[in-house]
Amino acid sequence: MHVQTSDEIRLTETAARRIGEILADEPAGSMLRISVNGGGCSGFQYGFDIDRTRQPDDIVVERDGATVLVDETSLQFLKGSVVDFVDDLIGQSFKIENPQATSSCGCGTSFSL
């Protein structure tokens, strides 16, 4: 299988470390899948799932042993994004800094273009 990689989406060191921690508790070969779906309070929402199957159109983003999958359709909405992991007063979560988003909701998982 041909693996496509992307420099159009970047993981911060903090995100890569947290993804590694999450995947350490999952079966061998598990990867984090980030997707964009219609819905949420702003029109689109980010999805985060554990996946063990790499699809032919998946783009692979790797850093420090962490592997993230993004399907080709979601990639169009995520180009130029930086995936980070934040731990602040309101809790821990992945945060996507998406230069294509014109607005986002307070929860940070929903955005509009």
Solvent accessible surface area in square Angstrom, and as a share of the most:
residue,aa,sasa,rsa
1,M,159,0.71
2,H,147,0.65
3,V,59,0.34
4,Q,68,0.30
5,T,101,0.59
6,S,21,0.14
7,D,126,0.65
8,E,68,0.31
9,I,3,0.02
10,R,146,0.53
11,L,8,0.04
12,T,34,0.20
13,E,95,0.43
14,T,52,0.30
15,A,0,0.00
16,A,2,0.02
17,R,130,0.47
18,R,75,0.27
19,I,1,0.01
20,G,32,0.31
21,E,85,0.38
22,I,44,0.23
23,L,27,0.13
24,A,82,0.64
25,D,129,0.67
26,E,64,0.29
27,P,73,0.46
28,A,91,0.71
29,G,55,0.53
30,S,12,0.08
31,M,18,0.08
32,L,7,0.03
33,R,30,0.11
34,I,2,0.01
35,S,15,0.10
36,V,17,0.10
37,N,70,0.36
38,G,60,0.57
39,G,32,0.31
40,G,44,0.43
41,C,103,0.61
42,S,28,0.18
43,G,40,0.38
44,F,56,0.23
45,Q,69,0.31
46,Y,19,0.07
47,G,15,0.14
48,F,64,0.27
49,D,81,0.42
50,I,66,0.34
51,D,33,0.17
52,R,147,0.54
53,T,77,0.45
54,R,66,0.24
55,Q,80,0.36
56,P,110,0.69
57,D,60,0.31
58,D,4,0.02
59,I,10,0.05
60,V,1,0.01
61,V,6,0.04
62,E,109,0.49
63,R,94,0.34
64,D,108,0.56
65,G,79,0.76
66,A,1,0.00
67,T,20,0.12
68,V,0,0.00
69,L,0,0.00
70,V,0,0.00
71,D,33,0.17
72,E,91,0.41
73,T,84,0.49
74,S,3,0.02
75,L,17,0.08
76,Q,103,0.46
77,F,46,0.19
78,L,3,0.01
79,K,92,0.39
80,G,43,0.42
81,S,1,0.00
82,V,22,0.12
83,V,1,0.01
84,D,28,0.15
85,F,26,0.11
86,V,43,0.25
87,D,102,0.53
88,D,76,0.40
89,L,188,0.94
90,I,163,0.83
91,G,33,0.32
92,Q,109,0.49
93,S,56,0.36
94,F,30,0.13
95,K,98,0.42
96,I,17,0.09
97,E,87,0.39
98,N,17,0.09
99,P,95,0.60
100,Q,66,0.30
101,A,30,0.24
102,T,104,0.60
103,S,60,0.39
104,S,73,0.47
105,C,25,0.15
106,G,83,0.80
107,C,89,0.53
108,G,35,0.34
109,T,57,0.33
110,S,2,0.01
111,F,1,0.01
112,S,28,0.18
113,L,88,0.44
